[in-house]
Amino acid sequence: MLMAITRFSYSTFLALLYLSLLHLVTSFPSSNGQIDYNYNYNYYDSSCPRLGMIVKYGVWAAFKNDTRIAASLLRLHFHDCFVNGCDASILLDDTINFRGEKNALPNRNSARGYEVIESIKADVEKACPSTVSCVDILALAARESVLLSGGPYYPLSLGGLDGLTASEKAANEQLPSPFEPLENITAKFASKGLDIKDVVVLSGAHTIGFAQCFSFKRRLFDFKGTGKPDPTLDSSAVANLQGTCPNKDASNSKLAPLDSASTYRFDNAYYVNLVNRTGLLESDQALMGDSKTAAMVTAYSSNSYLFSADFASSMVKMSNLGILTGSNGQIRKKCGSVN
C-alpha cells in the first residue's frame, strides 16, 4: 500500500509539474517584441516527426561511450544561451569576419560536445533536410542529457533559428566565472531576465560533471593571498583535493567531480555538499554566504522534488532567452558554419 501511494505521489508530481510549465511555452516574443505563435513545443511534429528519437539516440550513443558528455552538453547549452541569447552561436567556428565563442576563456579547452551536436545534426538533415535548427537540437540534447542522468523532464518550445554570427568578446564578458563574487554572478543573470532563484537552481546543474583544477585550486593553497586554504571549504575536502590537484602548474588541467557524492547522477546532492561545506567551486560555495540563497540551498538539500520542479522551470526560462525568429536567423545545414 505504501509503495502504491509513493508511485501515485510521484506521478502526480510529474503531471502537475508538466501542467504548471505549459503556460510558459505556448508562445514566445520574438526579438522584435512581437509574439510568434509558431514557436511552440510541438513545432516539428509534422515537419520532422522523428526528431525526438534521433536526438535521443545521438545523445545516448555518446553517453554510452563517455558519461561526462551529459554534463558537457548541458553546459554547452547554458554557455550558448547566456551569450546574446539561445542562437547556437557557440557552435560556430571562427571566420574572417568574426572570432567566435569556442576560444573565449570560459570555453577554450573546456567546452565539449560540439562533435555530438554536429553528428546529430547530420542525422537530422538526412531525415528532414533544412528543417530543424541547431539551436533546437542543442536544447533537446541538453534535456536528453538531464533525463539520461536521472533528472526531470521539462517541455521545450521549438522553432527558434540559428544566429548568423558569434562573439568571443561577448562570451568573455557575459559568462559567469567561478572566481566572481555572488553579486557579480547575480547581476549577469539579472541582465538576462533571470533572478536570484534561477542562480541557485541553475547552479544545481553542477550535480553532474567535472571541473579542471585551475578553476578551484586557489581555494586549496593560497586563498585570496592568505597562503592558506579557503576557510569555507571543509578541511577533509581540502586534503582530498590537494591530492588530486597538487600545487603545480602541471595539475591545472586535471579533473575533479563537481559533486563527488554522485558524480554522474542528477540529484540534489550538490546542495547537500554546499550545506556540508564541500562545494568544489568558490562560486558554488558562495551560495551559502548569503542568507537568501543559503535558505534556498538548504531547502533543496532536503527536498529533491522541489529541486527537480524548480530546475525544470528555470531551464524553460533559460531555453527561451533571445530566441531568433523570422528574418533574424536561419536553419544552418552544418552547425559549425553559417550557410
FENKA-V248161 format. One record per residue. N is the residue number from 1. OMEGA is omega in radians with two decimals (NA if undefined). BURIAL is + if it has 24 or more other C-alpha atoms within 12 Angstrom, else -. D_LAST is the distance of its C-alpha to the last C-alpha in whole Angstrom. Layout:
n = [N & N]
omega = [OMEGA & OMEGA]
burial = [BURIAL & BURIAL]
d_last = [D_LAST & D_LAST]
This chain:
n = [1 & 2 & 3 & 4 & 5 & 6 & 7 & 8 & 9 & 10 & 11 & 12 & 13 & 14 & 15 & 16 & 17 & 18 & 19 & 20 & 21 & 22 & 23 & 24 & 25 & 26 & 27 & 28 & 29 & 30 & 31 & 32 & 33 & 34 & 35 & 36 & 37 & 38 & 39 & 40 & 41 & 42 & 43 & 44 & 45 & 46 & 47 & 48 & 49 & 50 & 51 & 52 & 53 & 54 & 55 & 56 & 57 & 58 & 59 & 60 & 61 & 62 & 63 & 64 & 65 & 66 & 67 & 68 & 69 & 70 & 71 & 72 & 73 & 74 & 75 & 76 & 77 & 78 & 79 & 80 & 81 & 82 & 83 & 84 & 85 & 86 & 87 & 88 & 89 & 90 & 91 & 92 & 93 & 94 & 95 & 96 & 97 & 98 & 99 & 100 & 101 & 102 & 103 & 104 & 105 & 106 & 107 & 108 & 109 & 110 & 111 & 112 & 113 & 114 & 115 & 116 & 117 & 118 & 119 & 120 & 121 & 122 & 123 & 124 & 125 & 126 & 127 & 128 & 129 & 130 & 131 & 132 & 133 & 134 & 135 & 136 & 137 & 138 & 139 & 140 & 141 & 142 & 143 & 144 & 145 & 146 & 147 & 148 & 149 & 150 & 151 & 152 & 153 & 154 & 155 & 156 & 157 & 158 & 159 & 160 & 161 & 162 & 163 & 164 & 165 & 166 & 167 & 168 & 169 & 170 & 171 & 172 & 173 & 174 & 175 & 176 & 177 & 178 & 179 & 180 & 181 & 182 & 183 & 184 & 185 & 186 & 187 & 188 & 189 & 190 & 191 & 192 & 193 & 194 & 195 & 196 & 197 & 198 & 199 & 200 & 201 & 202 & 203 & 204 & 205 & 206 & 207 & 208 & 209 & 210 & 211 & 212 & 213 & 214 & 215 & 216 & 217 & 218 & 219 & 220 & 221 & 222 & 223 & 224 & 225 & 226 & 227 & 228 & 229 & 230 & 231 & 232 & 233 & 234 & 235 & 236 & 237 & 238 & 239 & 240 & 241 & 242 & 243 & 244 & 245 & 246 & 247 & 248 & 249 & 250 & 251 & 252 & 253 & 254 & 255 & 256 & 257 & 258 & 259 & 260 & 261 & 262 & 263 & 264 & 265 & 266 & 267 & 268 & 269 & 270 & 271 & 272 & 273 & 274 & 275 & 276 & 277 & 278 & 279 & 280 & 281 & 282 & 283 & 284 & 285 & 286 & 287 & 288 & 289 & 290 & 291 & 292 & 293 & 294 & 295 & 296 & 297 & 298 & 299 & 300 & 301 & 302 & 303 & 304 & 305 & 306 & 307 & 308 & 309 & 310 & 311 & 312 & 313 & 314 & 315 & 316 & 317 & 318 & 319 & 320 & 321 & 322 & 323 & 324 & 325 & 326 & 327 & 328 & 329 & 330 & 331 & 332 & 333 & 334 & 335 & 336 & 337 & 338 & 339]
omega = [3.13 & 3.13 & 3.14 & 3.12 & 3.13 & 3.13 & -3.14 & -3.11 & -3.10 & 3.13 & 3.09 & 3.09 & -3.12 & 3.13 & 3.13 & 3.10 & -3.12 & -3.12 & -3.11 & -3.11 & -3.05 & -3.09 & -3.14 & -2.93 & -3.10 & 3.07 & -3.07 & 3.11 & 3.09 & -3.05 & 3.10 & 3.06 & -3.14 & 3.12 & 3.08 & -3.08 & 3.06 & -3.13 & -3.03 & -2.98 & 3.08 & -3.02 & -3.04 & -3.06 & -3.12 & -3.03 & 3.12 & -3.01 & -3.12 & -3.04 & -3.09 & -3.13 & 3.13 & 3.13 & -3.13 & -3.12 & -3.13 & 3.12 & 3.14 & -3.13 & 3.11 & -3.13 & -3.13 & -3.13 & -3.05 & -3.09 & 3.08 & -2.99 & 3.14 & 3.12 & -3.11 & -3.14 & 3.08 & 3.13 & 3.12 & 3.10 & 3.11 & -3.11 & 3.05 & -3.04 & -3.06 & 3.14 & 3.12 & 3.04 & -3.13 & -3.07 & -3.11 & 3.14 & -3.13 & -3.11 & -3.05 & 3.02 & 3.07 & 3.04 & 3.08 & -3.09 & 3.14 & 2.95 & -3.02 & -3.02 & -3.08 & -3.09 & 3.03 & -3.04 & -3.13 & -3.06 & -3.04 & -3.12 & -3.06 & 3.12 & -3.08 & 3.03 & -3.13 & -3.07 & 3.11 & 3.12 & -3.13 & 3.12 & 3.09 & 3.13 & 3.14 & 3.11 & 3.11 & 3.13 & 3.10 & -3.10 & -3.03 & -3.06 & 3.03 & -3.06 & -3.01 & -3.12 & 3.08 & -3.14 & 3.10 & 3.10 & 3.13 & 3.12 & 3.12 & 3.13 & 3.10 & 3.12 & 3.12 & 3.11 & 3.09 & -3.12 & 3.14 & -3.12 & 3.11 & -3.12 & -3.03 & 2.95 & 3.00 & -3.10 & -3.13 & 2.94 & -3.11 & -3.12 & 3.07 & -3.10 & 3.13 & 3.12 & -3.07 & -3.12 & 3.11 & -3.06 & 3.05 & -3.13 & -3.14 & 3.12 & 3.12 & -3.06 & -2.95 & -3.11 & 3.09 & -3.13 & 3.09 & -3.13 & -3.07 & 3.02 & -3.07 & -3.11 & 3.09 & 3.13 & 3.12 & 3.12 & 3.11 & 3.07 & -3.11 & 3.13 & 3.11 & -3.09 & 3.11 & -3.05 & -3.06 & 3.06 & 3.09 & 3.08 & -3.10 & -3.06 & -3.10 & 3.01 & 3.11 & 3.02 & 3.10 & 2.98 & 3.03 & 3.04 & -3.08 & 3.03 & 3.07 & -3.05 & -3.09 & -3.06 & 3.12 & -2.98 & -3.13 & 3.07 & -3.01 & -2.97 & -3.03 & -3.06 & 3.12 & 3.05 & -3.10 & -3.05 & -3.13 & 3.10 & 3.07 & -3.11 & 3.11 & 3.13 & -3.13 & -3.02 & 3.11 & 3.07 & 3.09 & -3.10 & 3.13 & -3.09 & 3.08 & 3.06 & 3.12 & -3.04 & 3.11 & -3.03 & 3.13 & 3.14 & -3.10 & -3.12 & -3.01 & -3.07 & 3.07 & -3.02 & 3.00 & -3.12 & 3.08 & 3.11 & -3.06 & -3.12 & -3.12 & -2.92 & -3.05 & -3.09 & 3.13 & -3.12 & -3.09 & -3.11 & 3.08 & -3.12 & 3.04 & 3.11 & -3.13 & 3.10 & -3.13 & 3.09 & 3.11 & 3.05 & -3.02 & -3.05 & 3.10 & -3.11 & 3.09 & -3.10 & 3.12 & 3.11 & 3.11 & -3.12 & 3.12 & -3.02 & -3.10 & -3.13 & 3.12 & 3.12 & 3.11 & 3.10 & -3.13 & 3.12 & -3.14 & -3.13 & -3.10 & -3.09 & -3.09 & 3.11 & 3.11 & 3.10 & -3.13 & -3.13 & -3.11 & 3.09 & 3.11 & -3.13 & -3.13 & 3.10 & 3.06 & 3.12 & -3.09 & -3.09 & 3.13 & -3.08 & 2.98 & -3.12 & 3.11 & 3.08 & 3.08 & -3.07 & -3.07 & -3.11 & -3.13 & 2.98 & -3.10 & 3.03 & 3.04 & -3.00 & -3.10 & -3.10 & 3.06 & -3.13 & NA]
burial = [- & - & - & - & - & - & - & - & - & - & - & - & - & + & - & - & + & + & - & - & + & - & - & + & + & + & + & + & + & + & + & - & - & - & - & + & - & - & + & + & + & + & + & + & - & - & - & + & - & - & + & + & - & + & + & + & + & + & + & + & + & + & + & - & - & - & + & + & + & + & + & + & + & + & + & + & + & + & + & + & + & + & + & + & + & + & + & + & + & + & + & + & + & - & - & - & - & - & - & + & + & + & + & + & - & + & + & - & - & + & + & + & + & + & + & + & + & + & + & + & + & + & + & + & + & - & - & + & - & + & + & + & + & + & + & + & + & + & + & + & + & + & + & + & + & + & + & + & + & - & + & + & + & + & + & + & + & + & + & + & + & + & + & + & + & + & + & + & - & + & + & + & - & + & + & + & + & + & + & + & - & + & - & - & + & + & - & + & + & - & - & + & - & + & - & + & + & + & + & + & + & + & + & + & + & + & + & + & + & + & + & + & + & + & + & + & + & + & + & + & + & - & - & - & - & - & - & - & + & + & + & + & + & - & - & - & + & + & - & - & + & + & - & + & + & + & - & - & - & - & - & - & - & + & + & + & + & + & + & + & + & - & + & + & + & + & + & + & + & + & + & + & + & + & + & + & + & + & + & + & + & + & + & + & + & + & + & + & - & - & - & - & + & + & - & + & + & + & + & + & + & - & - & + & + & + & + & + & + & + & + & + & + & + & + & + & + & + & + & + & + & + & + & + & + & + & - & - & + & + & + & + & + & + & + & + & + & + & -]
d_last = [59 & 57 & 54 & 54 & 54 & 51 & 49 & 49 & 49 & 45 & 44 & 45 & 43 & 40 & 41 & 42 & 39 & 36 & 38 & 38 & 34 & 33 & 34 & 31 & 28 & 29 & 27 & 25 & 25 & 22 & 21 & 23 & 26 & 26 & 26 & 24 & 26 & 23 & 22 & 25 & 26 & 26 & 22 & 21 & 25 & 24 & 20 & 20 & 24 & 24 & 21 & 24 & 26 & 22 & 22 & 26 & 26 & 23 & 25 & 28 & 28 & 26 & 29 & 32 & 31 & 31 & 32 & 31 & 27 & 28 & 29 & 26 & 23 & 25 & 25 & 22 & 21 & 24 & 22 & 19 & 21 & 23 & 21 & 20 & 20 & 18 & 14 & 13 & 13 & 16 & 13 & 11 & 12 & 14 & 13 & 15 & 14 & 15 & 17 & 16 & 18 & 19 & 21 & 23 & 27 & 26 & 24 & 24 & 26 & 26 & 23 & 23 & 21 & 18 & 18 & 20 & 17 & 14 & 17 & 18 & 14 & 14 & 18 & 16 & 14 & 17 & 19 & 17 & 13 & 11 & 13 & 14 & 12 & 12 & 15 & 17 & 17 & 18 & 20 & 22 & 22 & 24 & 26 & 27 & 28 & 30 & 32 & 32 & 34 & 36 & 35 & 35 & 32 & 31 & 29 & 25 & 24 & 20 & 18 & 16 & 12 & 10 & 11 & 9 & 11 & 14 & 18 & 20 & 23 & 22 & 22 & 26 & 27 & 26 & 27 & 30 & 32 & 35 & 37 & 37 & 40 & 40 & 40 & 37 & 35 & 36 & 35 & 31 & 31 & 33 & 30 & 28 & 31 & 32 & 36 & 38 & 38 & 35 & 35 & 38 & 36 & 33 & 34 & 36 & 33 & 35 & 37 & 34 & 33 & 34 & 34 & 35 & 38 & 37 & 36 & 40 & 42 & 44 & 45 & 47 & 49 & 48 & 47 & 47 & 49 & 52 & 52 & 53 & 50 & 49 & 52 & 50 & 49 & 51 & 53 & 53 & 49 & 49 & 51 & 49 & 46 & 48 & 48 & 45 & 43 & 46 & 46 & 45 & 41 & 41 & 41 & 38 & 35 & 37 & 37 & 39 & 38 & 38 & 40 & 42 & 44 & 42 & 39 & 37 & 38 & 36 & 40 & 42 & 43 & 41 & 43 & 46 & 45 & 45 & 48 & 50 & 49 & 46 & 43 & 41 & 39 & 41 & 38 & 39 & 43 & 43 & 43 & 46 & 47 & 47 & 49 & 46 & 44 & 47 & 48 & 45 & 44 & 48 & 47 & 44 & 46 & 49 & 46 & 44 & 43 & 43 & 40 & 38 & 38 & 37 & 34 & 33 & 33 & 32 & 29 & 28 & 29 & 26 & 23 & 23 & 23 & 21 & 19 & 16 & 16 & 16 & 14 & 14 & 11 & 8 & 8 & 6 & 6 & 8 & 9 & 10 & 6 & 4 & 0]
